[in-house]
Amino acid sequence: MSKIYTKTGDDGKTYILGNKRVKKSCIEIVATGEVDELNATIGLLCAELEGVEDLAEKLKKVQHKLFVVGSNIAAVQTDLVEVPKLEPEHVEQLEHWIDEMNEELDELKQFILPGGNKAASISFVARAVCRRAERHLITLTDHYEVDLMLRRYLNRLSDFLFVLGRYINKKHDVDDIAWKK
């Protein structure tokens, strides 16, 4: 890819896998865009985690899996293109990381506000973006057959990002901010 601009999208349409031209407002493009935004937000979070290589490495693995999610979304209208798949062990990996971090956290007894340390706050933003991506993925399933592993992965990823935000705060001696009714 030597040239980033093609001018072919100036009419509000783009190509998806299988060389099909669609409106940029179609659900596949919206869902793919949400996953892309999530990936970029996680990239921003990684930049805030300098010096915490283990967390940054986990997040980079997640970023690679988000490309798998995006490619699967982009391929919903075609059987002509082979795309990599998410496997149950990818979801299980997230669950394992969640359990590891949760062991060091106080039990949640009420809702908490997103915030605290800057990196934790970015993790909470990433969680919200992840949930939005998941909602658009569910809308996509109203129109196309979508691999259930994509939904499971995004669902578990939002849990991971929530726990990660709390974990980062804990590592920086920042307490959860309890919601006051």
N, CA and C of each residue as an Amber inpcrd file, in Angstrom:
protein
   543
   0.8430000  -1.1700000   0.0000000   0.0000000   0.0000000   0.0000000
   0.8910000   1.2370000   0.0000000   1.1410000   1.7990000  -1.1610000
   2.0520000   2.9360000  -1.2280000   1.3180000   4.2680000  -1.1040000
   0.0780000   4.3280000  -1.5670000  -0.6840000   5.5640000  -1.5060000
  -1.8570000   5.3710000  -0.5540000  -1.9800000   6.2440000   0.4350000
  -3.0290000   6.0820000   1.4320000  -4.3680000   6.6010000   0.9150000
  -4.3530000   7.5880000   0.0550000  -5.6220000   8.1200000  -0.4530000
  -5.8660000   7.6270000  -1.8730000  -7.1350000   7.2970000  -2.1250000
  -7.5100000   6.8020000  -3.4570000  -8.5700000   7.6830000  -4.1030000
  -9.2350000   8.5000000  -3.3120000 -10.3240000   9.3830000  -3.7310000
 -11.5940000   8.6170000  -4.0910000 -11.5580000   7.2840000  -4.0050000
 -12.7470000   6.5020000  -4.3590000 -13.8120000   6.5640000  -3.2690000
 -13.4600000   7.0250000  -2.0870000 -14.4300000   7.1220000  -1.0010000
 -15.0990000   8.4720000  -0.9040000 -14.7490000   9.3790000  -1.7900000
 -15.3070000  10.7280000  -1.7300000 -16.8130000  10.7580000  -1.9810000
 -17.3380000   9.6990000  -2.5770000 -18.7770000   9.6420000  -2.8580000
 -19.5700000   8.9990000  -1.7190000 -18.9060000   8.7530000  -0.5820000
 -19.5980000   8.1780000   0.5640000 -19.6860000   6.6670000   0.5340000
 -18.9200000   6.0570000  -0.3450000 -18.9120000   4.5990000  -0.4340000
 -17.4880000   4.0890000  -0.2770000 -17.3820000   2.8150000   0.0560000
 -16.0800000   2.1830000   0.2180000 -16.1940000   0.7180000  -0.1950000
 -15.0660000   0.0630000  -0.2790000 -15.0450000  -1.3550000  -0.6120000
 -14.9090000  -2.1760000   0.6600000 -15.5980000  -3.3080000   0.6940000
 -15.4060000  -4.2750000   1.7680000 -14.7900000  -5.5200000   1.1580000
 -14.4100000  -6.4540000   2.0210000 -13.8070000  -7.6910000   1.5240000
 -14.7180000  -8.3390000   0.4890000 -14.1260000  -8.8970000  -0.5320000
 -14.8870000  -9.4620000  -1.6350000 -15.0930000  -8.4420000  -2.7400000
 -14.4730000  -7.2670000  -2.5670000 -14.5000000  -6.1900000  -3.5570000
 -15.9080000  -5.6630000  -3.8230000 -16.7510000  -5.6730000  -2.7900000
 -18.1020000  -5.1400000  -2.9100000 -18.1070000  -3.6980000  -2.4250000
 -18.7820000  -2.8310000  -3.1690000 -18.8600000  -1.4140000  -2.8330000
 -20.1300000  -1.1730000  -2.0100000 -19.9710000  -0.5260000  -0.8530000
 -21.0980000  -0.2630000   0.0450000 -21.0280000   1.1740000   0.5610000
 -22.1710000   1.6680000   1.0630000 -22.1890000   2.9880000   1.6970000
 -21.3780000   2.9380000   2.9880000 -20.7170000   4.0350000   3.2910000
 -19.9330000   4.0910000   4.5290000 -20.8250000   4.0800000   5.7690000
 -22.1230000   4.2810000   5.5790000 -23.0680000   4.2490000   6.6960000
 -23.6580000   2.8610000   6.9310000 -23.3010000   1.8680000   6.1070000
 -23.8680000   0.5230000   6.2980000 -23.3080000  -0.0890000   7.5820000
 -24.0710000  -1.0110000   8.1460000 -23.7470000  -1.5380000   9.4730000
 -22.3780000  -2.2160000   9.5240000 -21.9440000  -2.8580000   8.4310000
 -20.6220000  -3.4980000   8.4500000 -19.5190000  -2.4620000   8.6280000
 -19.6660000  -1.3340000   7.9410000 -18.6520000  -0.2760000   8.0360000
 -18.7200000   0.3850000   9.4090000 -19.9370000   0.6210000   9.9040000
 -20.0830000   1.2110000  11.2360000 -19.4510000   0.2970000  12.2900000
 -19.7680000  -0.9920000  12.2390000 -19.2250000  -1.9380000  13.2260000
 -17.7090000  -2.0500000  13.1090000 -17.2040000  -2.1030000  11.8810000
 -15.7530000  -2.1690000  11.6820000 -15.0890000  -0.9000000  12.2140000
 -15.7300000   0.2420000  11.9850000 -15.2030000   1.5120000  12.4850000
 -15.1540000   1.5630000  14.0030000 -16.1620000   0.9850000  14.6470000
 -16.1740000   0.9420000  16.1140000 -15.0180000   0.0930000  16.6380000
 -14.7730000  -1.0270000  15.9780000 -13.6560000  -1.8920000  16.3860000
 -12.3310000  -1.1690000  16.1530000 -12.2340000  -0.4200000  15.0630000
 -11.0290000   0.3580000  14.7770000 -10.8150000   1.4280000  15.8520000
 -11.9020000   2.1120000  16.2380000 -11.7960000   3.1210000  17.2970000
 -11.3620000   2.4790000  18.6160000 -11.9040000   1.3150000  18.9050000
 -11.5020000   0.5830000  20.1050000 -10.0150000   0.2580000  20.0600000
  -9.5550000  -0.2140000  18.9170000  -8.1450000  -0.5660000  18.7740000
  -7.2560000   0.6650000  18.9730000  -7.6730000   1.7990000  18.4140000
  -6.9000000   3.0360000  18.5760000  -6.8930000   3.4910000  20.0360000
  -8.0140000   3.3360000  20.7140000  -8.0890000   3.7160000  22.1280000
  -7.1740000   2.8330000  22.9690000  -7.1390000   1.5550000  22.6420000
  -6.2240000   0.6470000  23.3470000  -4.7760000   1.0160000  23.0380000
  -4.4950000   1.4440000  21.8180000  -3.1560000   1.9250000  21.4790000
  -2.7660000   3.1220000  22.3300000  -3.7120000   4.0330000  22.5400000
  -3.4750000   5.1860000  23.4110000  -3.1970000   4.7230000  24.8380000
  -3.9620000   3.7560000  25.2930000  -3.7390000   3.2090000  26.6310000
  -2.3410000   2.6060000  26.7430000  -1.9170000   1.8810000  25.7260000
  -0.5550000   1.3020000  25.7320000   0.5020000   2.3910000  25.8830000
   0.2900000   3.5160000  25.2150000   1.2500000   4.6210000  25.2930000
   1.3470000   5.1760000  26.7140000   0.2680000   5.0770000  27.4650000
   0.2560000   5.5460000  28.8540000   0.8510000   4.5170000  29.8110000
   1.0980000   3.3150000  29.3270000   1.5830000   2.2340000  30.1930000
   3.0740000   1.9850000  30.0470000   3.8110000   2.9630000  29.5640000
   5.2560000   2.7860000  29.4520000   5.8120000   2.4240000  30.8250000
   6.6590000   1.4130000  30.8350000   7.2190000   0.9450000  32.0910000
   6.4150000  -0.1860000  32.7150000   5.2640000  -0.4830000  32.1310000
   4.4350000  -1.6000000  32.6000000   4.2760000  -2.5590000  31.4240000
   5.3900000  -3.1700000  31.0660000   5.4500000  -3.9700000  29.8380000
   4.4640000  -5.1310000  29.8140000   4.2230000  -5.7610000  30.9620000
   3.3270000  -6.9250000  30.9510000   1.9090000  -6.5340000  30.5430000
   1.4100000  -5.4130000  31.0450000   0.0730000  -4.9610000  30.6540000
   0.0530000  -4.5150000  29.2010000   1.0740000  -3.7860000  28.7870000
   1.1420000  -3.3240000  27.3960000   1.2030000  -4.5070000  26.4380000
   1.9230000  -5.5540000  26.8060000   2.0040000  -6.7490000  25.9460000
   0.6510000  -7.4380000  25.8270000  -0.0720000  -7.5180000  26.9210000
  -1.4170000  -8.1040000  26.8740000  -2.3070000  -7.2900000  25.9420000
  -2.2300000  -5.9810000  26.0710000  -3.0600000  -5.1160000  25.2340000
  -2.6750000  -5.2080000  23.7630000  -1.4020000  -5.3830000  23.4730000
  -0.9810000  -5.5560000  22.0750000  -1.5500000  -6.8600000  21.5020000
  -1.6110000  -7.9030000  22.3230000  -2.2460000  -9.1570000  21.8800000
  -3.7160000  -8.9140000  21.5690000  -4.3700000  -8.1270000  22.4190000
  -5.7710000  -7.7720000  22.1830000  -5.9000000  -7.0110000  20.8660000
  -4.9950000  -6.0730000  20.6190000  -5.0600000  -5.3020000  19.3790000
  -4.9900000  -6.2090000  18.1520000  -4.1370000  -7.2080000  18.2020000
  -4.0520000  -8.1570000  17.0800000  -5.3750000  -8.9050000  16.9120000
  -5.9960000  -9.2900000  18.0170000  -7.2790000  -9.9980000  17.9400000
  -8.3740000  -9.0800000  17.4100000  -8.2870000  -7.7880000  17.7040000
  -9.2910000  -6.8610000  17.1830000  -9.2160000  -6.7500000  15.6620000
  -8.0350000  -6.9520000  15.0940000  -7.9400000  -7.0170000  13.6330000
  -8.6720000  -8.2530000  13.1140000  -8.6290000  -9.3290000  13.8650000
  -9.3840000 -10.5340000  13.4920000 -10.8820000 -10.2290000  13.5400000
 -11.3190000  -9.5520000  14.6020000 -12.7300000  -9.1750000  14.7190000
 -13.1340000  -8.3160000  13.5240000 -12.3420000  -7.2930000  13.2360000
 -12.6580000  -6.3990000  12.1200000 -12.7070000  -7.1140000  10.7850000
 -11.7780000  -8.0160000  10.5470000 -11.7640000  -8.7310000   9.2650000
 -12.9740000  -9.6500000   9.1420000 -13.4130000 -10.2360000  10.2450000
 -14.6180000 -11.0700000  10.2160000 -15.8640000 -10.2380000   9.9340000
 -15.9390000  -9.0570000  10.5150000 -17.0680000  -8.1670000  10.2450000
 -17.0640000  -7.7620000   8.7740000 -15.8960000  -7.4090000   8.2730000
 -15.7900000  -6.9690000   6.8750000 -16.1160000  -8.0830000   5.8880000
 -16.0550000  -9.3220000   6.3380000 -16.2730000 -10.4630000   5.4380000
 -17.6770000 -11.0540000   5.5350000 -18.6020000 -10.4050000   6.2570000
 -19.9200000 -11.0210000   6.4580000 -20.7060000 -11.1980000   5.1630000
 -20.3870000 -10.4140000   4.1450000 -21.1490000 -10.5000000   2.8970000
 -20.4920000 -11.3900000   1.8460000 -19.4210000 -12.0600000   2.1940000
 -18.7360000 -12.8610000   1.1790000 -18.2190000 -14.1780000   1.7470000
 -18.2220000 -15.1720000   0.9000000 -17.5710000 -16.4430000   1.2240000
 -16.2730000 -16.5730000   0.4430000 -15.9670000 -15.5510000  -0.3470000
 -14.8210000 -15.6140000  -1.2510000 -13.4930000 -15.3560000  -0.5580000
 -13.5640000 -14.7800000   0.6330000 -12.3430000 -14.3830000   1.3320000
 -12.2220000 -15.1850000   2.6230000 -11.0850000 -15.8110000   2.8120000
 -10.7980000 -16.5580000   4.0480000 -10.2180000 -15.5830000   5.0720000
 -10.8410000 -15.5170000   6.2430000 -10.3330000 -14.6380000   7.3010000
  -9.9950000 -15.4780000   8.5270000  -9.0370000 -15.0220000   9.3380000
  -8.7090000 -15.7600000  10.5600000  -9.9040000 -15.7450000  11.5110000
  -9.9700000 -16.7210000  12.3670000 -11.0890000 -16.8520000  13.3060000
 -10.6090000 -16.6950000  14.7450000 -11.5200000 -16.2290000  15.5860000
 -11.2700000 -16.2530000  17.0210000 -11.6390000 -17.6350000  17.5320000
 -10.9010000 -18.1020000  18.5030000 -11.1240000 -19.4230000  19.0830000
 -11.5310000 -19.2580000  20.5500000 -12.1630000 -20.2690000  21.1310000
 -12.5420000 -20.1810000  22.5540000 -11.3720000 -19.8160000  23.4670000
 -10.1670000 -20.2760000  23.1270000  -9.0210000 -19.9610000  23.9980000
  -8.6850000 -18.4690000  24.0260000  -9.1010000 -17.7180000  23.0130000
  -8.8670000 -16.2710000  23.0330000  -9.7570000 -15.6130000  24.0920000
 -10.9900000 -16.0690000  24.1970000 -11.8940000 -15.5820000  25.2400000
 -11.3950000 -16.0510000  26.6070000 -10.9730000 -17.2870000  26.6820000
 -10.4530000 -17.8350000  27.9430000  -9.2180000 -17.0770000  28.4140000
  -8.3960000 -16.6120000  27.4880000  -7.2170000 -15.8220000  27.8630000
  -7.6430000 -14.5420000  28.5650000  -8.6520000 -13.8650000  28.0180000
  -9.1640000 -12.6560000  28.6630000  -9.6950000 -12.9780000  30.0610000
 -10.4300000 -14.0720000  30.1780000 -10.9700000 -14.4700000  31.4780000
  -9.8460000 -14.7380000  32.4780000  -8.7890000 -15.3690000  32.0230000
  -7.6360000 -15.6430000  32.8880000  -7.0130000 -14.3350000  33.3730000
  -6.8210000 -13.3870000  32.4590000  -6.2510000 -12.0920000  32.8450000
  -7.1670000 -11.3580000  33.8280000  -8.4690000 -11.4310000  33.5880000
  -9.4300000 -10.8030000  34.5010000  -9.2880000 -11.4150000  35.8940000
  -9.2620000 -12.7320000  35.9490000  -9.1540000 -13.4210000  37.2440000
  -7.8560000 -13.0670000  37.9650000  -6.7520000 -12.9910000  37.2210000
  -5.4590000 -12.6130000  37.8250000  -5.5330000 -11.2320000  38.4660000
  -6.0820000 -10.2680000  37.7330000  -6.1590000  -8.9050000  38.2640000
  -7.1440000  -8.8220000  39.4220000  -8.2680000  -9.5080000  39.2920000
  -9.2980000  -9.4680000  40.3310000  -8.7960000  -9.9710000  41.6720000
  -7.8430000 -10.9020000  41.6450000  -7.2780000 -11.4240000  42.8910000
  -6.6400000 -10.3230000  43.7280000  -6.1770000  -9.2700000  43.0780000
  -5.5050000  -8.1770000  43.7850000  -6.4380000  -7.0150000  44.1140000
  -7.6950000  -7.1060000  43.6770000  -8.6280000  -5.9950000  43.8670000
  -9.6110000  -6.2850000  44.9900000 -10.0870000  -5.2090000  45.6170000
 -11.1510000  -5.3530000  46.6010000 -12.4330000  -5.7440000  45.8750000
 -13.2730000  -6.5010000  46.5760000 -14.5510000  -6.9040000  45.9900000
 -15.4160000  -5.6700000  45.7500000 -16.0580000  -5.6370000  44.5950000
 -16.9650000  -4.5280000  44.2850000 -18.2830000  -4.7520000  45.0070000
 -18.7220000  -3.7320000  45.7430000 -19.9860000  -3.8520000  46.4680000
 -20.9920000  -2.8260000  45.9880000 -20.5570000  -1.9440000  45.0950000
 -21.4480000  -0.9280000  44.5370000 -20.8610000  -0.4340000  43.2280000
 -21.6470000   0.3450000  42.5090000 -21.1540000   0.9210000  41.2650000
 -20.0390000   1.9130000  41.5590000 -19.1000000   2.0060000  40.6260000
 -18.0160000   2.9850000  40.7600000 -18.0220000   3.8970000  39.5410000
 -17.4730000   5.0860000  39.7310000 -17.3470000   6.0300000  38.6260000
 -16.0890000   5.7150000  37.8330000 -16.1540000   5.8310000  36.5080000
 -14.9330000   5.6610000  35.7230000 -14.0240000   6.8660000  35.9450000
 -12.7570000   6.6170000  36.1290000 -11.8240000   7.7190000  36.3370000
 -10.6280000   7.2760000  37.1400000  -9.9970000   8.2490000  37.7790000
  -8.7960000   7.9750000  38.5640000  -7.5600000   8.3520000  37.7890000
  -6.5800000   7.4810000  37.8190000  -5.3320000   7.6590000  37.0840000
  -5.6350000   7.8300000  35.5860000  -4.7750000   8.5490000  34.8550000
  -5.0270000   8.7940000  33.4260000  -5.1240000   7.4940000  32.6310000
  -4.2100000   6.5640000  32.8550000  -4.2490000   5.2910000  32.1270000
  -5.5240000   4.5220000  32.4720000  -5.9100000   4.5280000  33.7340000
  -7.1470000   3.8510000  34.1380000  -8.3480000   4.4920000  33.4570000
  -8.3470000   5.8150000  33.3970000  -9.4430000   6.5260000  32.7410000
  -9.5400000   6.1510000  31.2680000  -8.4040000   6.0150000  30.6090000
  -8.4020000   5.5940000  29.2020000  -8.9350000   4.1670000  29.0870000
  -8.6140000   3.3240000  30.0440000  -9.1380000   1.9600000  30.0370000
 -10.6610000   1.9700000  30.1580000 -11.1960000   2.8530000  30.9940000
 -12.6530000   2.9640000  31.1260000 -13.2820000   3.5020000  29.8390000
 -12.6120000   4.4390000  29.1730000 -13.1030000   4.9190000  27.8720000
 -13.0920000   3.7660000  26.8680000 -12.0050000   3.0010000  26.8520000
 -11.9100000   1.8490000  25.9440000 -13.0390000   0.8580000  26.2170000
 -13.3900000   0.6730000  27.4800000 -14.5030000  -0.2230000  27.8310000
 -15.8060000   0.2770000  27.2230000 -16.0490000   1.5860000  27.3150000
 -17.2760000   2.1490000  26.7490000 -17.2930000   2.0000000  25.2230000
 -16.1550000   2.2330000  24.5830000 -16.0520000   2.0560000  23.1320000
 -16.2750000   0.5870000  22.7770000 -15.7390000  -0.3080000  23.5760000
 -15.9060000  -1.7450000  23.3500000 -17.3790000  -2.1310000  23.4270000
 -18.0800000  -1.5990000  24.3920000 -19.5080000  -1.9180000  24.5240000
 -20.2970000  -1.3790000  23.3390000 -19.9240000  -0.2080000  22.8600000
 -20.5890000   0.3400000  21.6670000 -20.3150000  -0.5540000  20.4640000
 -19.0760000  -0.9990000  20.3180000 -18.7320000  -1.9110000  19.2180000
 -19.5390000  -3.1990000  19.3350000 -19.6880000  -3.6880000  20.5470000
 -20.4730000  -4.9120000  20.7630000 -21.9300000  -4.6920000  20.3560000
 -22.4980000  -3.5390000  20.7050000 -23.8940000  -3.2540000  20.3240000
 -24.0500000  -3.2240000  18.8080000 -23.0890000  -2.6060000  18.1190000
 -23.1710000  -2.5740000  16.6540000 -22.9690000  -3.9660000  16.0560000
 -22.1420000  -4.7650000  16.6850000 -21.9610000  -6.1400000  16.2220000
 -23.2710000  -6.9190000  16.3650000 -23.9850000  -6.6890000  17.4560000
 -25.2750000  -7.3560000  17.6570000 -26.2760000  -6.8940000  16.5980000
 -26.2640000  -5.6050000  16.2650000 -27.1170000  -5.1180000  15.1780000
 -26.7600000  -5.8170000  13.8740000 -25.4850000  -6.0190000  13.6420000
 -25.0360000  -6.7180000  12.4330000 -25.6120000  -8.1310000  12.3820000
 -25.7260000  -8.7780000  13.5450000 -26.2610000 -10.1480000  13.5720000
 -27.7460000 -10.1890000  13.2190000 -28.4210000  -9.0410000  13.2630000
 -29.8130000  -8.9850000  12.8110000 -29.9060000  -9.1340000  11.2960000
 -28.8030000  -8.8860000  10.5920000 -28.8060000  -8.8930000   9.1270000
 -27.9660000 -10.0070000   8.5140000 -26.9570000 -10.4590000   9.2410000
 -26.0080000 -11.4400000   8.6940000 -25.6810000 -12.4940000   9.7450000
 -25.1890000 -13.6100000   9.2740000 -24.6820000 -14.6310000  10.1850000
 -23.2840000 -14.2010000  10.6240000 -23.1160000 -14.0400000  11.9210000
 -21.8500000 -13.5660000  12.4810000 -21.3660000 -14.5960000  13.5010000
 -20.0960000 -14.9000000  13.4500000 -19.4890000 -15.8570000  14.3730000
 -19.7300000 -15.4170000  15.8190000 -20.3310000 -16.2870000  16.6110000
 -20.6290000 -16.0020000  18.0090000 -19.3780000 -15.6490000  18.8130000
 -18.2220000 -16.1670000  18.4160000 -16.9800000 -15.8790000  19.1460000
 -16.6530000 -14.3880000  19.1300000 -17.0650000 -13.6700000  18.0920000
 -16.8040000 -12.2280000  18.0370000 -17.5440000 -11.5230000  19.1690000
 -18.8170000 -11.8750000  19.3520000 -19.6040000 -11.2750000  20.4370000
 -19.0310000 -11.6510000  21.7900000 -18.6850000 -12.9040000  21.9540000
 -18.1150000 -13.3400000  23.2370000 -16.8220000 -12.5870000  23.5310000
 -15.9920000 -12.4350000  22.5070000 -14.7040000 -11.7680000  22.7070000
 -14.9140000 -10.3120000  23.1190000 -15.7680000  -9.5890000  22.4100000
 -15.9930000  -8.1850000  22.7570000 -16.6450000  -8.0590000  24.1290000
 -17.5590000  -8.9620000  24.4460000 -18.1960000  -8.9240000  25.7540000
 -17.1690000  -9.1170000  26.8620000 -16.3090000 -10.1010000  26.7050000
 -15.2880000 -10.3640000  27.7140000 -14.2450000  -9.2560000  27.7300000
 -13.9460000  -8.6950000  26.5640000 -12.9670000  -7.6110000  26.4950000
 -13.4560000  -6.3950000  27.2700000 -14.7450000  -6.0890000  27.2040000
 -15.2430000  -4.9480000  27.9820000 -15.0820000  -5.2160000  29.4810000
 -15.3040000  -6.4650000  29.8990000 -15.0610000  -6.8210000  31.3090000
 -13.5830000  -6.6540000  31.6630000 -12.7200000  -7.1290000  30.7700000
 -11.2740000  -7.0140000  30.9860000 -10.8650000  -5.5460000  31.1360000
 -11.3770000  -4.6830000  30.2640000 -10.9970000  -3.2670000  30.3000000
 -11.5030000  -2.5840000  31.5660000 -12.6700000  -2.9990000  32.0530000
 -13.1860000  -2.4660000  33.3140000 -12.2750000  -2.8650000  34.4750000
 -11.9710000  -4.1510000  34.5530000 -11.1030000  -4.6400000  35.6330000
  -9.7080000  -4.0350000  35.4980000  -9.2280000  -3.8900000  34.2750000
  -7.9170000  -3.2810000  34.0470000  -7.8830000  -1.8500000  34.5790000
  -8.9400000  -1.0800000  34.3420000  -8.9970000   0.2800000  34.8750000
  -8.8740000   0.2920000  36.3910000  -9.6120000  -0.5910000  37.0390000
  -9.5260000  -0.7010000  38.5010000  -8.1310000  -1.1370000  38.9370000
  -7.5560000  -2.0770000  38.2020000  -6.2300000  -2.6200000  38.5250000
  -5.1580000  -1.5330000  38.4010000  -5.2210000  -0.7620000  37.3350000
  -4.2520000   0.3280000  37.1440000  -4.3740000   1.3270000  38.2890000
  -5.6000000   1.6860000  38.6370000  -5.7910000   2.6030000  39.7640000
  -5.1850000   2.0380000  41.0410000  -5.4330000   0.7710000  41.2980000
  -4.8940000   0.1310000  42.5120000  -3.3640000   0.2020000  42.5170000
  -2.7450000  -0.0700000  41.3720000  -1.2800000  -0.0430000  41.2790000
  -0.7270000   1.3680000  41.5020000  -1.5710000   2.3840000  41.3000000
  -1.1460000   3.7690000  41.5160000  -1.7460000   4.3460000  42.8020000
  -2.2030000   3.4530000  43.6860000  -2.7810000   3.8510000  44.9750000
  -3.9540000   4.8190000  44.8310000  -4.7650000   4.5930000  43.8060000
  -5.9710000   5.3930000  43.5970000  -7.1680000   4.5040000  43.9280000
  -7.9870000   4.9470000  44.8690000  -9.1570000   4.1640000  45.2720000
 -10.2700000   4.2680000  44.2340000 -11.1130000   3.2130000  44.1880000
 -12.3290000   3.2860000  43.3860000 -13.1520000   4.4720000  43.8740000
 -13.8360000   5.1330000  42.9530000 -14.6990000   6.2580000  43.3100000
 -16.1320000   5.7290000  43.3590000 -16.6600000   5.5790000  44.5600000
 -18.0020000   5.0140000  44.7280000 -19.0590000   5.9790000  44.2010000
 -20.0560000   5.4070000  43.5510000 -21.1940000   6.1950000  43.0870000
 -22.0370000   6.5790000  44.2910000 -22.3230000   7.8730000  44.4130000
 -23.1680000   8.3570000  45.5100000 -24.5670000   8.5870000  44.9660000
 -25.5040000   7.8520000  45.5190000 -26.9000000   7.9260000  45.0530000
 -27.5460000   9.2310000  45.4410000
